[in-house]
Amino acid sequence: MLKVAILDDYQNISQNFVDLKKLSGKYEIKVFNEPFENEEDVIKQLKDFEALLIMRERTKITENLINGLKNLKFIITSGMRNNSIDFVAAKKKNIIVSGTDINSNPACELTWALILGLARNIKSEIDNMFQGYWQTTVGVELKGKILGLIGLGKIGSQVSKIAKVFGMQVMAWSENLDLNKCKELEVLPVSKEDLIQNSDFISIHVQGGERYKDCIKLKEFDLMKKTAYLINTSRGPIVNEDDLIIALSTNEIAGAGLDVYEKEPLPASHKLRFLPNALLLPHIGYVTAENYSTFYTQMIENLEACVSGKPIRVIDKS
């Protein structure tokens, strides 16, 4: 029987979306609910498995890991893009990598939850209501404010449309900004510096990787308005975390709404957890019933296709 590992199912809910018992006659499946301690631990626990079903960008599938897993034949990830997989190493070992569909609208929706949460001090007011207080903060309106988007791709475009409904002005920057899309969406294309200096809210919607690593650091925080808010639902390393902590601690900016971090899960003792002007979520931008249903259903479809010798949704990075 093919040995299959479902990795990083933190909430232990994969079985809610696929009937693993029905597959027990064909596959020997083990679900891993906790993050691994380190790469050595990953290799030790997964050395016998032939297929990995992974939630993208949780456990890193490195060259060293791939070389250490001698029986590995298939890697199946949620989504069709996963920067945590070494595709070159996988190809060298003739390991098939496939992915699934993913809805982009949940990330857009969560972005607005964070923006509204910051603008109206939702966390503070909720906490204070439970303690018996009434009306302890003064919020700001979105109408007339400037939203700066770092990235105007699929998610950034959705965010821009909603901003227009709120009556906000929208500007955008990225290294490969599509000017035709800016014109279509009535978004003002600007330089990175202009966006940082003039925006009331800055929301990040570019891909991770080396290109945008540390895109926002002390230099950028120094340029931002003291009343400005930063929102990151993209990838943690895009914002320098140490510099963000300094900016929030010294009130260099008004606040930040974060769903992604340099290290995930975010350690319990991490300084961000103790800052009153940080609105933190545990990387739930894509965590919806609709997405998880698609992920796990298509992962099993991909697995069946791979086993039959006719793989589908193959991700070819060559």
Secondary structure by P-SEA (a helix, b strand, c coil): cbbbbbcccccccccccccccccccccbbbbbccccccaaaaaaacccccccccccccccccaaaaaacccccbbbbccccccccaaaaaaaacbbbbbbbbbaaaaaaaaaaaaaaaaaaaaaaaaaaaacccccbbbbbcccbbbbbccccaaaaaaaaaaaaabbbbbbccccccaaaaaaacbbbbcaaaaaacccbbbbbccccccccccccaaaaaaccccbbbbbcccccccaaaaaaaaaaaccccbbbbccccccccccccccccccccccccccccccaaaaaaaaaaaaaaaaaaaacccccccccc
